[in-house]
Amino acid sequence: MLEQSKNIFFLGIKGVAMANLAVILKKMGKKVSGCDIEEEFITDKLLKDNKIEWMEGFDYKSLPKGVDLIVYSAAHGGTNNLLVIEAVKNKINIISQAKLLGELMDQFENKIAVCGCHGKTTTSSLLVYALNRLKQKPSYLVGVPFFSRHQGGDFQEKKYFVVEADEYGVNPPIDKMPKFNLLNPNYIIATNIDFDHPDVYKDIEETKKAFKKFFGDKKLIANIDDPNLVQCINISKAITYGESEKADYQIINYKISEEETTFEIKNVGEFKILLFGKHNIYNATAVIVQLLQFGFKSDEIQEAIVGFTGAERRFELVYKNNDVYLFDDYAHHPAEIAATINAAKARFKDRRIIVIFQPHTYSRTQNLLKEFGESLSLGDVSLILPIFASARENSKFFDVTSQDIVDLIKGRSLKEDGPYFGSKEQVVQKLESILKKGDAVFTMGAGDVYKLKSELIKIINNKSQITNKFQILNLKIEKNKDLTFFNTLRTKTTAKYFLEAKTMDDLIMGKKFSLKNKLPLFIIAGGSNMAIVKQKINGLVIKNSFSELKMIKETPEYVLLSVSSGYPVSRLVIETVSKGYQGFEYHKGLPGTVGGAIYMNSKWTKPISYFGDNLEYAYLIDGQGKRKKVDKDYFQFSYDYSNLQKTKEILIEAVFKLKKVNPTVLEKRAESAFKYRKETQPMGVKTSGCFFRNVDGRSAGQMIDQAGLKNFSVGDFFVSPTHANFIINKGHGKSEDLSKLISIIKKKVKKKFGVELEEEVIVI
């Protein structure tokens, strides 16, 4: 039916899947239009950006002339909608959105369906993002209007098509057939199976039967750690991933910080993502496994996924000010709520998590009431809005309210600020009365709770004197901290005292703590450009996690950006390149943080570009623990040098002046630099970067190579065969072996060339 149709009309075009499908078909050359209610939706911008018109209401008389196909879904009455009924009478073809998607999908070579009750959108969006970064130009339809600078639906080339496979019914209660039964994928990614949609499935067993039928004999990539899913698959035929030792691709050694998540896949490599929570490690692993099946290499995949910042309404950072975060998340099932809250706790170990939750549908709330109470009890504060009803249900048939959720939370929680139920206005007032510095606030739900953001931002901005729950005088100093995963060379050592500094005040008070207690002070940030040879550091180690990016000034020609010292360089490159701010594009692939890059005045040679080139001024912590402002000249920048190496002062934040240019130009420069970096340097391995300084214009790497030391090893440490100035840890290198290898390299180079090599990395 799709092939013959030229003028397609969408009933309920503001639905996310409908809007994205309309975009795809328009790009394929079809004429598209639609209708929906007057209320503003999150897809309005997507439709306007693509110049797709829609009418308000469902009057058949307003139907555009020449329409030869009408697409419907379960929304707005589906086939019972008067517009559809009149269309049938007038012999206009109608088709369900699910069936149309199936016909569309059949036109592509590799058809990938991402299914599961939770995680579909993030997984499918990340897969699309990675395929685009890998220059594959996929076509796709995912469940959000926008994600990481991409729109939610696109038609590009016909080699790959990625789609969310929805387990919901085609048109309940008339047609409860699962939508994904109308798809015919080559590959299926299955994230999990849970009981949701009680208006379609009576219980978990019926849900599992639907998924099992969908899987059939297709190529399946499945989460082996999900018990419901495992019961529905043939383990011997499926490709599995998870933490289980039985998984074909086993997840190990994961670490979640406020800025990033790192994890390893056994026998594949180490990966970094800008997503948070254990569930997102699983989602990313599913994508990695799928890309490996397509023949992409692990180092290509490592780079392809790292810039993904998430899908709209999935742990989406909406605003930050006064040390308060505001996020928005689509979580509307108890399992999703628990996953998001646990992810927030893993990322923000010392922040209070406040959830503003809007239950979605009476049927789901009533059937999963106990589970809602359990999951929302995980938050430090839960503020519950009235139930957002579906147009497909009548509230009179249900005996449940949001107060029932609050009562269940109260029964499980003895926290300082108890759960609260009220209207939107009341909940906003309640938040204003309890908000504190250091809080992370989440609006959560599948309804319109996200529309509260403007009111919540006002509250956050007005709270300039918020009481700080976590007073800086009560520094969280840890003893005998394992530092293995805080350095990129992965040397095993411990710190006698350890502090993770998340704010400027933490850095200042950490410095004062070291002075007061006469402790040697060591600052680590991204953990690159350093080699730890001591088994124990008998002082205070501060992990600099102070990560903020602020716009100070903007003109038509340039911007002034303030960047904190703990801000990851990888993220800064992504942010500035995507916005067209020139200055950091040649540093794509540089590990570590802004503080480390300025401390070393990191350099790129093709063309020459120093990290400090665009610095205007900065703020430091001096030797007495006081804050001071300095200009660019203070740093005395030169090759691999800044004055901080001499003064031992701590950078707090730096202000850069960046010229505005076309983002496409910067993206090409960044890709060119990164391509060269990948060709000439080892990537995706445990290394600290270039180890030794060049001497009087002579390459340290070439001298080490000519001394016959490529691949030379001591224990698990060895000289890289790609670039001899890199030392790599196979995985279990001992500090004494590293010291021995450094000594051998220096002796052999001195014997052959008469040159004394000096470490470029900081050796502790």
C-alpha positions in Angstrom: 0.0 0.0 0.0 2.9 2.3 0.7 4.4 2.0 -2.7 1.2 3.2 -4.5 0.3 6.0 -2.0 1.6 9.5 -2.8 -0.5 11.7 -0.5 -0.5 10.4 3.1 -2.5 11.8 6.0 -1.6 11.0 9.7 -4.4 10.8 12.3 -2.7 12.0 15.5 0.4 13.2 13.8 1.8 14.7 17.0 2.5 11.2 18.4 6.2 10.6 18.4 6.2 7.6 16.2 3.7 9.2 13.8 5.6 12.4 13.5 8.9 10.6 12.9 7.2 8.3 10.3 5.8 11.4 8.6 9.3 12.9 8.4 10.7 9.7 6.8 8.0 9.5 4.2 8.4 13.2 3.3 12.1 12.6 2.8 11.2 9.7 0.5 9.2 12.0 -1.7 5.7 11.5 -0.3 3.3 14.4 0.4 2.4 14.2 4.1 0.0 16.1 6.4 -2.1 15.2 9.4 -4.3 16.3 12.3 -4.2 16.3 16.0 -5.5 18.2 19.1 -4.6 21.8 19.7 -2.4 21.2 22.8 1.4 21.7 22.4 3.3 18.5 22.1 7.1 17.7 22.2 6.9 16.9 18.5 5.7 20.3 17.4 9.2 21.5 16.7 10.1 18.4 14.7 7.1 18.9 12.4 7.8 22.6 12.0 11.5 22.0 11.3 10.4 19.6 8.5 7.7 22.0 7.2 5.0 19.4 7.8 1.5 21.0 8.2 -1.3 19.7 10.4 -4.9 20.7 11.1 -6.5 20.9 14.6 -9.3 18.5 15.3 -10.6 15.5 13.4 -13.2 16.8 11.0 -13.3 14.7 7.8 -14.6 17.8 5.9 -11.2 19.5 6.5 -9.2 16.6 5.0 -6.8 17.9 2.3 -7.7 17.1 -1.2 -6.0 14.2 -2.9 -5.3 12.1 0.2 -5.0 8.5 -0.8 -3.9 6.9 2.5 -4.8 7.6 6.1 -2.5 6.3 8.9 -4.0 5.6 12.3 -2.8 4.3 15.6 -4.4 3.4 18.9 -4.6 7.1 19.8 -7.8 9.2 19.4 -10.0 6.1 19.0 -8.1 4.5 16.2 -10.6 3.0 13.7 -13.5 4.3 15.7 -12.5 7.9 15.0 -15.1 9.6 12.9 -12.6 10.8 10.4 -11.5 7.2 9.8 -15.1 6.0 9.6 -15.9 8.6 7.0 -12.7 7.9 5.0 -13.7 4.2 4.8 -17.2 5.2 3.5 -15.5 7.3 0.9 -13.2 4.4 -0.1 -10.0 6.1 1.0 -7.4 3.5 2.1 -6.5 3.3 5.8 -3.6 1.5 7.4 -2.3 1.1 10.9 0.9 2.9 11.8 2.4 -0.5 12.7 1.6 -2.1 9.3 2.9 0.9 7.4 6.1 0.7 9.3 6.5 -3.0 8.5 6.0 -2.2 4.8 8.6 0.6 5.0 11.1 -1.6 6.8 11.0 -4.3 4.1 12.7 -1.9 1.7 16.1 -2.1 3.5 19.0 -4.5 3.5 19.8 -4.7 7.2 16.7 -4.3 9.4 17.4 -4.0 13.1 14.5 -4.0 15.6 15.2 -3.0 19.2 12.6 -4.5 21.5 12.1 -4.7 25.3 9.9 -3.2 27.9 12.6 -0.8 29.0 15.6 0.8 27.2 14.4 0.6 23.6 14.7 4.3 22.9 18.2 4.8 24.3 19.5 1.6 22.7 18.1 2.3 19.3 19.1 6.0 19.4 22.7 5.1 20.4 22.8 2.5 17.6 21.7 5.1 15.0 24.2 7.7 16.5 27.0 5.2 16.2 26.2 4.1 12.6 26.1 7.8 11.6 29.5 8.4 13.2 30.7 5.3 11.3 29.6 7.1 8.1 26.9 4.5 7.3 24.0 6.9 6.9 21.3 4.7 8.4 17.5 5.3 8.0 15.6 4.9 11.3 12.6 5.6 13.5 13.1 5.9 17.3 10.8 6.9 20.1 11.8 10.5 20.6 11.6 13.7 18.5 15.3 14.4 18.9 18.5 12.9 20.3 22.1 14.1 20.4 21.7 16.5 17.5 19.7 14.1 15.4 15.9 14.1 14.8 14.0 10.9 15.7 13.2 9.8 12.2 15.3 10.0 9.0 15.6 8.5 5.5 19.2 8.4 4.3 20.5 5.2 2.6 19.0 1.7 2.3 21.8 -0.4 3.9 20.5 -0.1 7.5 17.1 0.6 9.0 16.8 0.8 12.8 13.4 0.8 14.5 12.0 0.5 18.0 9.9 -2.7 18.0 6.8 -1.8 20.1 5.0 -4.6 22.1 1.9 -2.5 22.5 -1.3 -3.5 20.6 -2.1 -2.2 17.2 -5.5 -0.7 18.2 -6.7 -1.9 21.6 -9.2 -3.0 22.6 -10.3 -3.8 19.0 -7.0 -5.1 17.8 -4.6 -6.2 20.5 -2.1 -7.8 18.2 1.5 -6.6 19.2 2.8 -4.0 16.8 6.1 -5.8 16.5 4.4 -8.8 14.9 4.0 -6.7 11.7 7.8 -6.2 11.5 10.2 -8.6 9.7 13.7 -7.7 11.0 17.0 -9.4 10.2 18.3 -8.7 13.6 16.6 -8.2 17.0 18.1 -6.6 20.0 16.2 -7.6 23.2 16.9 -5.6 26.3 14.4 -7.2 28.8 10.8 -8.4 29.3 8.5 -7.0 32.0 4.8 -6.7 32.7 3.5 -3.5 31.3 0.4 -2.4 29.3 -2.3 -4.2 31.4 -4.8 -3.1 28.8 -3.2 -5.4 26.3 -1.6 -8.3 28.3 -3.3 -9.9 31.3 0.0 -10.9 33.0 3.7 -11.5 32.5 3.2 -14.9 31.0 1.1 -13.5 28.2 3.7 -10.8 27.7 6.5 -13.4 27.4 4.5 -15.4 24.8 4.2 -12.4 22.6 8.0 -11.7 22.7 8.8 -15.4 22.1 6.6 -15.4 19.0 8.3 -12.2 17.8 11.8 -13.7 18.2 11.0 -16.8 16.1 14.2 -17.9 14.4 15.6 -14.4 13.9 19.2 -13.4 14.7 18.9 -12.3 18.3 21.1 -10.3 20.6 19.8 -10.7 24.1 20.4 -9.6 27.7 21.3 -12.9 29.5 20.8 -11.3 32.9 17.1 -10.7 32.5 15.3 -13.8 33.8 12.1 -13.2 31.9 14.0 -12.8 28.6 16.1 -15.9 29.1 13.0 -18.0 29.4 11.9 -16.9 25.9 15.1 -17.5 24.0 17.3 -20.4 22.8 20.5 -19.6 24.6 22.6 -21.8 22.2 21.4 -19.8 19.2 21.2 -16.3 20.6 24.2 -13.9 21.0 24.1 -12.9 24.7 25.5 -10.0 26.8 25.5 -9.2 30.5 27.5 -9.6 33.7 27.0 -13.3 33.8 30.0 -15.5 33.1 27.8 -17.4 30.7 27.4 -14.3 28.4 29.1 -14.3 25.0 30.0 -10.7 25.8 30.7 -10.2 29.5 30.5 -6.8 31.1 33.3 -6.2 33.7 34.9 -3.4 35.7 32.4 -0.7 35.3 32.6 2.7 37.1 30.1 5.6 37.1 31.1 9.1 38.0 29.2 12.5 37.7 30.7 13.0 34.3 31.0 9.7 32.5 30.7 5.9 32.7 33.5 3.5 31.9 33.2 -0.3 31.5 34.9 -3.2 29.8 33.7 -6.1 27.7 35.8 -9.1 28.3 38.2 -9.8 25.4 36.8 -6.9 23.5 38.0 -3.7 25.1 37.2 -0.7 27.4 34.4 1.7 26.5 33.4 5.2 27.8 29.9 6.6 27.5 28.3 9.9 28.6 25.3 8.0 30.0 24.6 6.9 33.5 23.3 3.9 35.4 23.9 0.2 35.1 21.0 -0.2 32.7 22.7 2.2 30.3 25.9 0.1 30.4 23.7 -2.8 29.3 22.1 -0.7 26.5 25.5 0.4 25.3 26.8 -3.1 25.3 23.9 -4.3 23.2 24.8 -1.7 20.6 28.5 -2.6 20.7 27.6 -6.3 20.2 25.4 -5.4 17.2 28.1 -3.3 15.6 30.6 -6.1 16.1 28.2 -8.4 14.3 28.3 -5.9 11.4 32.0 -6.2 11.2 33.1 -2.9 12.8 36.3 -3.0 15.0 36.2 -2.3 18.7 38.4 0.8 18.4 36.0 2.3 15.8 33.0 1.5 18.1 34.8 3.1 21.1 35.0 6.4 19.2 31.5 6.1 17.6 29.6 5.8 20.9 31.5 8.2 23.2 29.8 11.5 22.1 26.2 10.2 22.6 24.6 12.4 25.3 21.2 10.6 25.4 17.8 10.8 23.9 15.3 13.6 24.7 13.5 12.9 27.9 15.9 10.1 28.9 17.9 11.3 31.9 18.0 14.6 30.0 19.8 17.5 31.7 17.4 20.4 31.4 19.1 23.0 33.6 21.8 23.6 36.2 22.4 26.5 38.4 23.3 27.2 42.1 24.6 23.7 42.3 21.2 22.3 41.6 20.5 19.9 38.7 17.2 19.6 36.9 16.6 16.5 34.8 13.7 15.2 32.8 13.0 11.5 32.3 10.3 9.5 30.5 10.3 6.7 33.1 6.7 5.7 33.7 7.0 2.0 34.7 8.2 1.0 38.2 11.3 -0.8 36.8 12.2 2.3 34.7 11.7 4.6 37.7 14.0 2.4 39.8 16.6 2.3 37.1 16.6 6.1 36.7 16.8 6.7 40.5 19.5 4.1 40.9 21.4 5.7 38.0 21.1 9.1 39.7 22.4 7.7 42.9 25.3 6.0 41.2 26.2 9.3 39.4 25.4 11.7 42.3 26.6 9.8 45.4 26.4 12.9 47.6 23.3 14.6 46.3 19.7 14.4 47.4 17.5 12.9 44.6 14.1 14.6 44.3 11.5 13.0 42.0 8.4 14.8 40.7 6.4 11.9 39.3 3.3 11.9 37.2 1.6 8.4 37.0 0.6 7.5 33.4 -2.8 5.7 32.9 -5.1 4.4 35.6 -4.8 0.8 34.4 -1.0 0.8 34.9 -1.2 2.6 38.2 -3.8 0.2 39.6 -2.1 -3.0 38.4 1.4 -2.0 39.5 0.5 0.1 42.6 2.8 -1.9 45.0 5.7 -1.7 42.6 5.2 2.1 42.2 5.5 2.5 46.0 8.7 0.4 46.1 10.4 2.2 43.2 9.5 5.7 44.3 10.7 5.0 47.8 14.2 4.9 46.4 14.2 8.7 45.9 15.1 10.9 48.8 11.9 12.9 48.2 9.0 11.9 46.0 6.4 14.5 44.9 3.5 12.8 43.2 1.1 14.5 40.7 -2.4 13.4 39.7 -2.7 10.5 37.3 -2.3 11.4 33.6 -5.2 9.5 32.0 -5.1 7.9 28.6 -7.8 8.9 26.1 -8.5 5.1 25.8 -9.6 4.6 29.4 -12.4 5.9 31.7 -11.3 6.8 35.2 -14.7 5.8 36.6 -13.7 2.1 36.0 -10.7 2.3 38.3 -10.3 2.6 42.1 -6.9 4.2 42.4 -5.4 7.7 42.9 -1.9 9.1 43.3 -2.6 9.3 47.1 -2.4 5.5 47.1 1.2 5.7 45.9 2.1 8.3 48.6 0.6 6.0 51.3 2.7 3.1 50.1 5.9 5.3 50.1 5.2 6.5 53.6 5.0 2.9 54.7 8.5 2.2 53.4 10.3 5.5 54.1 11.4 7.3 57.3 13.2 10.1 55.4 13.4 13.7 56.5 11.0 15.0 53.7 8.2 12.6 53.3 6.3 12.0 50.0 3.7 14.5 48.9 0.7 14.4 46.6 -0.8 17.6 45.1 -1.7 19.5 41.9 1.0 20.9 39.7 0.8 24.2 41.5 1.0 22.6 44.9 3.9 20.4 44.0 5.9 23.4 42.6 5.2 25.3 45.9 6.3 22.2 47.9 9.6 21.9 45.9 10.3 25.6 46.5 10.0 25.1 50.3 12.3 22.1 50.5 14.9 22.6 47.7 18.5 22.7 48.9 21.9 23.3 47.4 23.3 20.1 46.0 19.9 18.6 45.0 19.2 16.8 41.8 15.6 17.2 40.7 13.9 14.8 38.2 10.6 15.4 36.5 9.4 11.9 35.6 6.6 10.3 33.6 5.1 9.7 30.2 2.5 12.5 30.4 3.1 16.3 30.3 5.1 16.7 33.6 8.1 18.0 31.5 6.1 21.2 30.9 6.9 22.2 34.5 10.5 23.0 33.6 10.1 26.8 33.2 8.5 27.1 36.7 11.2 24.8 38.2 14.0 26.8 36.6 12.6 30.0 38.2 12.8 28.3 41.6 16.3 27.2 41.1 17.4 30.6 39.9 15.8 32.3 42.9 17.5 30.0 45.3 20.9 31.8 45.4 21.1 31.3 49.1 20.1 27.7 49.2 21.2 26.0 52.3 23.9 23.4 51.4 23.0 20.0 52.8 26.6 18.9 52.3 28.6 21.5 54.1 32.1 21.9 52.7 33.7 21.8 56.2 32.5 18.2 56.5 34.7 17.0 53.7 34.2 13.3 52.8 37.8 12.2 53.2 38.2 8.5 52.5 41.1 6.4 53.8 43.2 3.8 51.9 41.3 4.4 48.6 42.1 2.1 45.7 43.2 4.3 42.7 43.3 1.7 40.0 40.3 3.0 38.1 41.3 6.7 38.6 44.3 6.4 36.3 44.2 5.4 32.6 47.4 3.3 32.9 45.5 1.2 35.5 48.4 0.9 37.9 47.3 -0.5 41.2 48.0 1.8 44.1 46.2 3.2 47.1 45.9 6.7 48.6 46.2 7.2 52.3 43.7 10.0 52.1 41.3 10.6 49.2 38.8 13.3 48.3 36.5 13.6 45.3 36.1 17.3 44.7 32.9 18.1 43.0 32.8 21.8 43.5 35.2 24.8 43.7 34.7 24.9 47.5 35.7 21.2 47.7 39.0 22.0 45.9 39.7 25.0 48.2 38.9 23.1 51.4 40.8 20.1 50.2 43.9 22.3 49.8 43.4 23.8 53.2 43.0 20.3 54.7 46.3 19.3 53.3 48.0 22.4 54.6 46.5 22.0 58.1 47.5 18.4 58.4 50.9 18.9 56.6 50.0 16.3 53.9 51.6 16.1 50.5 48.9 16.9 47.9 48.3 15.2 44.6 45.6 16.3 42.1 44.3 13.8 39.6 41.5 14.5 37.1 40.9 12.3 34.1 43.8 10.1 35.2 45.8 10.4 31.9 49.3 11.8 31.6 50.4 10.3 34.8 52.1 7.1 35.9 51.9 5.9 39.5 54.8 3.8 40.6 54.2 3.9 44.3 52.2 1.2 45.9 50.8 3.7 48.4 50.6 7.5 48.2 51.1 8.8 51.7 49.3 12.1 51.4 46.0 13.5 50.2 44.9 12.6 46.6 42.1 14.9 45.3 40.1 13.5 42.3 39.0 16.7 40.5 35.4 16.1 39.4 34.5 19.8 39.4 32.8 19.9 36.0 30.9 23.0 34.8 30.5 24.8 31.5 29.1 28.3 31.5 28.5 30.9 28.8 29.8 34.3 30.1 29.3 36.4 27.0 28.1 35.9 23.5 28.4 38.2 20.5 27.7 37.6 16.8 31.5 37.0 16.3 32.6 35.1 19.5 31.8 33.6 22.9 33.4 33.7 26.3 33.2 30.2 27.9 34.0 29.5 31.5 35.1 25.8 31.9 35.9 24.2 35.2 39.2 22.3 35.6 37.6 18.9 36.0 35.6 19.2 32.7 36.5 16.3 30.4 38.3 17.5 27.2 36.3 15.0 25.2 33.0 16.5 26.2 34.3 20.1 25.7 35.3 19.2 22.1 31.9 17.8 21.4 30.1 20.8 22.9 32.2 23.5 21.2 32.4 21.8 17.8 28.7 21.1 17.6 27.9 24.7 18.4 30.5 26.2 16.0 32.9 27.5 18.6 36.5 27.4 17.2 39.5 26.5 19.3 39.4 22.9 20.5 38.5 20.9 17.4 42.1 19.6 16.8 42.1 18.1 20.3 39.5 15.5 19.5 40.6 12.2 21.1 42.7 14.0 23.8 42.1 12.2 27.1 41.9 13.9 30.5 40.4 17.2 31.7 40.7 20.9 31.0 42.9 21.3 34.1 45.4 18.7 32.9 45.4 20.0 29.4 46.3 23.5 30.6 48.8 22.2 33.1 50.7 20.5 30.3 49.6 23.0 27.6 48.6 20.0 25.4 49.6 20.3 21.8 48.4 19.1 18.4 50.8 19.3 15.5 48.8 19.1 12.2 48.3 22.1 12.3 50.0 23.3 15.5 47.4 24.0 18.1 48.0 24.5 21.8 45.2 24.0 24.3 46.0 27.3 26.0 45.9 29.4 22.8 42.5 30.8 23.4 42.7 31.3 27.1 41.8 34.8 28.4 42.0 34.4 32.1 41.7 31.9 34.9 41.1 31.3 38.6 43.6 29.4 40.7 44.1 28.2 44.3 47.4 29.5 45.5 49.8 27.9 48.0 47.9 29.2 51.0 44.5 27.9 49.7 43.3 31.2 48.5 41.5 31.9 45.2 43.1 34.3 42.8 42.5 35.5 39.2 45.4 35.5 36.6 45.6 36.4 32.9 47.0 34.2 30.1 50.5 35.6 30.4 50.8 34.3 34.0 50.9 30.7 32.6 54.1 31.3 30.6 52.9 28.7 28.1 55.5 26.8 26.0 56.0 23.3 24.6 54.5 20.9 27.2 54.8 23.5 29.8 52.8 25.9 32.0 53.8 27.9 35.0 51.6 25.6 37.1 54.2 22.9 36.9 56.5 25.3 38.9 54.1 27.0 41.3 52.0 23.8 42.0 48.9 26.0 42.1 45.6 24.4 41.4 43.5 25.5 38.4 39.8 26.1 39.3 38.3 27.3 36.1 39.5 28.8 32.8 37.8 31.4 30.5 38.3 31.0 26.8 37.5 33.3 23.9 36.3 31.3 21.0 35.4 32.5 17.5 32.1 31.5 15.9 32.4 29.5 12.7 30.4 27.0 10.7 30.1 23.7 12.8 30.6 21.6 9.7 34.0 23.1 9.2 35.0 22.3 12.8 33.6 18.7 12.5 35.8 18.1 9.5 38.9 19.4 11.3 38.0 17.3 14.3 37.5 14.1 12.3 40.7 14.7 10.4 42.8 15.2 13.6 41.2 12.2 15.2 41.8 10.0 12.2 45.5 10.8 12.3 45.6 10.3 16.0 44.0 6.8 15.6 46.5 5.9 12.8 49.6 7.0 14.8 48.7 6.3 18.4 47.3 3.3 20.3 43.6 3.7 21.1 41.3 1.9 23.5 44.1 0.5 25.6 45.4 1.1 29.2 48.0 3.9 28.7 48.9 7.3 30.1 49.7 8.9 26.7 53.1 10.0 25.4 55.5 9.0 28.2 58.7 10.9 27.5 59.4 14.4 26.3 61.0 15.0 22.9 64.6 16.2 23.2 65.9 19.2 21.2 63.5 18.5 18.4 64.3 14.7 18.4 61.3 12.4 18.7 61.4 10.3 21.9 59.2 7.7 20.2 61.6 7.3 17.2 64.6 7.0 19.5 62.9 4.3 21.6 61.9 2.5 18.4 65.4 2.7 16.9 66.7 1.3 20.2 64.7 -1.8 19.4 62.2 -1.5 22.2 58.9 -1.7 20.4 56.9 -4.5 22.0 59.5 -4.9 24.7 57.8 -5.8 28.0 58.4 -6.2 31.7 55.6 -8.1 33.3 52.3 -6.8 31.9 53.8 -3.4 30.9 55.1 -3.2 27.3 56.1 -0.6 24.7 53.4 0.0 22.1 54.1 -1.5 18.6 52.1 1.5 17.2 54.0 4.3 18.8 57.0 3.6 20.9 56.5 6.6 23.2 53.4 4.8 24.7 53.6 2.3 27.5 50.7 -0.1 27.7 49.3 -2.1 30.6 48.0 -5.5 29.5 45.8 -5.5 32.5 47.6 -6.6 35.7 50.8 -4.6 35.6 52.7 -4.1 38.9 54.2 -0.8 39.9 57.7 -2.3 40.3 57.5 -3.7 36.7 56.6 -0.2 35.4 59.6 1.3 37.2 61.9 -1.3 35.8 60.6 -0.8 32.2 61.1 3.0 32.5 64.6 2.5 33.7 65.5 0.1 30.8 64.1 2.5 28.2 66.1 5.4 29.6 69.4 3.3 29.7 69.0 1.9 26.2 68.2 5.3 24.6 71.1 6.9 26.4 73.5 4.1 25.3 72.4 4.4 21.7 71.9 8.2 21.3 73.6 9.8 24.4 70.3 11.4 25.3 68.8 11.6 28.8 65.0 11.0 28.4 62.7 12.9 30.8 59.2 11.9 31.6 56.4 13.9 29.9 53.9 12.2 32.2 53.8 13.0 35.9 55.4 10.2 37.8 54.1 9.7 41.3 
